[in-house]
Amino acid sequence: MSTGIPVQYFLVLATIMFFTGIYGFLTRRNLITMLMSVELILNAVNINFLAFNRYLYPHKLEGMFFSLFIIAVAASEAAVAIAIVINIYRRFATINVEDVNEMKH
C-alpha cells in the first residue's frame, strides 16, 4: 500500500522536532519555554507512533491510541505546569530557572 509520502520524511521531521525540543529544554532558562520544549518532544513522539503505525500495521490502531494517550497526558501536564508557573510568578515575580535558589529558602 502506497501513501505517497515515504516514512523517512516523517522520521526526519520527528527527529528535527525532538532535538529542537531537547535543545530548547537544555538552553532556555524561562519555565514557559521549557514547557513548550517538552510539548515539542511529546509531539515528535506522536509523529513517530503514527508513522510507524501507518507503515507497519495500517489496519490496526495501536499507534493512534498511544498518541491519544500522550495528548491527554500532555494536556494535563501543561495545565498543572502552567498553574505552578503562575504561582511561582505571583510569589517571586520571575519565572527564570536561575532563581530557583531563592525558592529553597
C-alpha positions as CSV (number, residue, x, y, z in Angstrom):
1,M,0.0,0.0,0.0
2,S,1.4,3.3,-1.1
3,T,0.5,6.6,0.6
4,G,2.7,8.8,-1.4
5,I,5.0,10.1,1.4
6,P,7.9,7.9,2.4
7,V,8.3,7.1,6.1
8,Q,11.7,8.6,6.1
9,Y,10.2,12.1,5.8
10,F,8.1,11.6,8.9
11,L,11.1,10.3,10.8
12,V,13.3,13.2,9.7
13,L,10.6,15.7,10.8
14,A,10.2,13.9,14.1
15,T,13.9,13.9,14.7
16,I,14.2,17.6,14.0
17,M,11.3,18.3,16.3
18,F,12.7,16.1,19.1
19,F,16.2,17.6,19.0
20,T,14.8,21.1,18.8
21,G,12.8,20.3,21.9
22,I,15.9,18.9,23.7
23,Y,17.9,22.0,22.7
24,G,15.2,24.3,23.9
25,F,14.9,22.5,27.2
26,L,18.6,22.5,27.9
27,T,19.4,26.0,26.8
28,R,16.4,28.1,27.8
29,R,16.0,29.5,31.3
30,N,12.4,30.5,31.2
31,L,9.9,28.0,32.6
32,I,7.3,28.6,29.8
33,T,9.8,28.0,27.0
34,M,11.0,24.8,28.8
35,L,7.4,23.7,28.9
36,M,6.9,24.4,25.2
37,S,10.1,22.3,24.6
38,V,8.6,19.4,26.4
39,E,5.5,19.7,24.4
40,L,7.6,19.7,21.2
41,I,9.3,16.5,22.3
42,L,6.0,14.8,23.0
43,N,4.6,15.8,19.6
44,A,7.7,14.3,17.9
45,V,7.0,11.0,19.7
46,N,3.4,11.2,18.5
47,I,4.6,11.6,14.9
48,N,6.8,8.5,15.3
49,F,3.9,6.5,16.8
50,L,1.6,7.5,13.9
51,A,4.2,7.0,11.2
52,F,5.2,3.5,12.4
53,N,1.6,2.5,12.9
54,R,0.7,3.6,9.4
55,Y,3.6,1.9,7.7
56,L,3.9,-1.3,9.7
57,Y,0.3,-2.0,10.8
58,P,-2.0,0.0,8.6
59,H,-5.2,-1.8,9.7
60,K,-4.5,-1.6,13.4
61,L,-5.0,1.4,15.7
62,E,-2.4,0.9,18.4
63,G,-0.3,3.9,17.4
64,M,-3.4,6.1,17.3
65,F,-4.4,5.0,20.8
66,F,-0.9,5.7,22.1
67,S,-0.9,9.1,20.5
68,L,-4.3,10.0,22.0
69,F,-3.0,8.9,25.4
70,I,0.1,11.0,25.0
71,I,-2.0,14.0,24.0
72,A,-4.2,13.6,27.1
73,V,-1.1,13.3,29.4
74,A,0.5,16.3,27.7
75,A,-2.7,18.4,28.2
76,S,-2.9,17.6,31.9
77,E,0.8,18.1,32.3
78,A,0.5,21.5,30.6
79,A,-2.4,22.6,32.8
80,V,-0.6,21.6,36.0
81,A,2.7,23.2,34.9
82,I,1.1,26.5,33.9
83,A,-0.7,26.6,37.3
84,I,2.6,26.0,39.0
85,V,4.3,28.7,36.9
86,I,1.6,31.2,37.7
87,N,2.0,30.6,41.4
88,I,5.8,30.9,41.1
89,Y,5.4,34.2,39.3
90,R,3.0,35.6,41.8
91,R,5.3,34.8,44.7
92,F,8.7,35.6,43.1
93,A,7.8,37.9,40.2
94,T,10.0,35.9,37.9
95,I,9.9,32.6,36.0
96,N,13.6,32.2,35.3
97,V,15.2,28.9,36.4
98,E,18.2,30.6,37.8
99,D,16.1,32.0,40.6
100,V,15.3,28.5,42.0
101,N,17.9,29.0,44.8
102,E,15.6,31.7,46.2
103,M,12.7,29.3,46.3
104,K,14.6,26.8,48.5
105,H,14.7,29.2,51.5
